[in-house]
């Protein structure tokens, strides 16, 4: 029975995906619960949020929008502002994506380069997300903003991740 499951590529992929998710949970819990790792976790999240805010502000200012910012917030004129929380950074999606790619069968050089390219694409998609949500604050309703924040961009990011994994499997997997 186990040999048959091991031969089923779908079951193996699902097990690897679950393993990547569990590895993320363990890693995140360790950074959040172990006292000497906590400051590192905070710096990673704060640093990444600051990068998203600064890059998004540059795009919005280039588009002609007036705004103020700090390390976690974009305050566009006429809005309550946009807060970039830890859950908006894409760390879990990025980690799980990279872990899945690294677990798949392929040459290590392909896995590492593809994982890095995927991380850059996920980062870019989240950057697009922040810019898009900021524009929705200015031009849309709160309901439109909340719908897109909660659903549209998540489908886009996870759809991108799924497509990247499928492409890798078809192109590079042994």
C-alpha positions in Angstrom: 0.0 0.0 0.0 2.7 2.5 0.9 4.7 1.6 -2.2 1.7 2.3 -4.3 1.2 5.7 -2.6 4.9 6.5 -3.0 4.6 5.9 -6.7 1.6 8.2 -7.1 3.1 11.6 -8.1 0.1 13.5 -6.8 0.3 11.9 -3.4 4.1 12.6 -3.2 3.6 16.2 -4.3 0.8 16.7 -1.7 3.1 15.2 1.0 5.9 17.5 0.0 3.6 20.5 0.0 2.3 19.5 3.5 5.9 19.1 4.6 6.9 22.5 3.3 3.9 24.0 5.2 4.8 22.2 8.4 8.4 23.3 8.1 7.2 26.9 7.7 5.0 26.6 10.8 7.9 25.2 12.9 10.3 27.9 11.6 7.8 30.7 12.2 7.0 29.4 15.7 10.7 29.1 16.6 11.3 32.8 15.5 8.2 34.0 17.4 8.7 31.9 20.6 12.5 31.6 21.2 13.6 34.7 22.9 16.9 35.3 21.1 15.2 34.8 17.7 12.3 37.2 18.4 14.3 40.4 17.6 15.5 38.8 14.3 11.9 38.0 13.4 10.8 41.6 14.1 13.6 43.0 12.1 12.8 40.8 9.1 9.2 41.8 9.2 9.8 45.5 9.8 12.5 45.6 7.2 10.4 44.0 4.5 7.4 46.1 5.3 9.6 49.2 5.1 10.8 48.1 1.6 7.3 47.6 0.4 6.1 51.0 1.7 9.1 52.9 0.2 8.9 51.2 -3.2 5.1 51.6 -3.3 5.5 55.3 -2.3 7.9 55.9 -5.2 5.4 54.4 -7.7 2.5 56.3 -6.3 4.4 59.6 -6.2 5.6 59.0 -9.8 1.9 58.6 -10.7 1.2 62.1 -9.1 -0.3 61.1 -5.8 0.5 63.1 -2.7 1.4 61.0 0.3 3.2 60.7 3.6 4.8 57.5 4.9 6.5 55.8 7.7 8.0 52.3 7.9 4.6 50.6 8.0 2.1 53.1 6.6 1.2 54.9 3.4 -1.0 57.9 4.0 -2.4 59.0 0.7 -4.2 62.4 0.7 -7.9 62.0 1.4 -7.6 58.4 2.8 -7.2 56.8 6.2 -4.0 55.3 5.0 -2.7 51.8 4.3 -1.0 49.7 7.0 1.4 47.0 5.8 1.1 44.2 8.4 3.2 41.1 8.8 0.6 39.0 7.1 0.8 41.2 4.0 4.5 40.5 3.4 4.2 37.2 1.7 6.7 35.5 3.9 4.7 32.3 4.3 3.9 32.0 0.6 7.5 32.7 -0.3 9.0 30.2 2.2 6.5 27.5 1.2 7.1 28.1 -2.5 10.9 27.9 -2.1 10.7 24.8 0.1 8.4 23.0 -2.4 10.8 23.8 -5.3 13.8 22.7 -3.3 12.0 19.4 -2.4 11.2 18.6 -6.1 13.3 16.3 -8.3 15.6 18.4 -10.4 19.2 19.6 -10.6 20.2 21.8 -7.6 21.2 24.7 -9.8 17.8 24.7 -11.5 16.1 24.5 -8.1 18.1 27.3 -6.5 17.9 29.7 -9.5 14.2 29.0 -10.0 13.4 29.5 -6.3 15.3 32.8 -6.3 13.4 33.9 -9.5 10.1 32.9 -7.9 10.9 34.8 -4.7 11.5 37.9 -6.8 8.2 37.4 -8.6 6.3 36.9 -5.4 7.9 40.0 -4.0 6.9 42.0 -7.1 3.3 40.6 -6.9 3.1 41.8 -3.3 4.5 45.1 -4.2 1.9 45.4 -6.9 -0.7 44.4 -4.3 0.3 47.3 -2.0 0.2 49.8 -4.8 -3.1 48.5 -6.0 -4.7 48.6 -2.6 -3.4 52.1 -2.1 -5.1 53.1 -5.4 -8.3 51.4 -4.3 -8.3 53.5 -1.1 -8.3 56.7 -3.2 -10.6 55.6 -6.0 -12.8 52.8 -4.6 -15.2 52.0 -1.8 -14.2 50.4 1.4 -16.0 47.3 0.4 -14.1 47.1 -2.9 -10.9 47.6 -1.0 -11.7 44.9 1.6 -12.8 42.4 -1.1 -9.6 42.8 -3.1 -7.4 42.8 0.0 -9.0 39.6 1.3 -9.6 37.6 -2.0 -8.4 39.0 -5.3 -4.8 39.4 -4.5 -4.6 36.2 -2.6 -5.9 34.3 -5.6 -3.4 36.1 -7.8 -0.4 35.4 -5.6 -1.3 31.8 -4.9 -2.3 31.3 -8.5 1.1 32.6 -9.5 2.8 30.3 -7.1 0.8 27.3 -8.3 1.6 28.2 -12.0 5.3 28.5 -11.1 5.4 25.1 -9.5 3.5 23.5 -12.4 5.9 25.1 -14.8 8.9 23.9 -12.8 7.6 20.4 -12.7 7.0 20.3 -16.5 10.2 22.1 -17.4 12.9 21.0 -14.9 11.7 18.0 -13.0 13.5 14.7 -13.7 
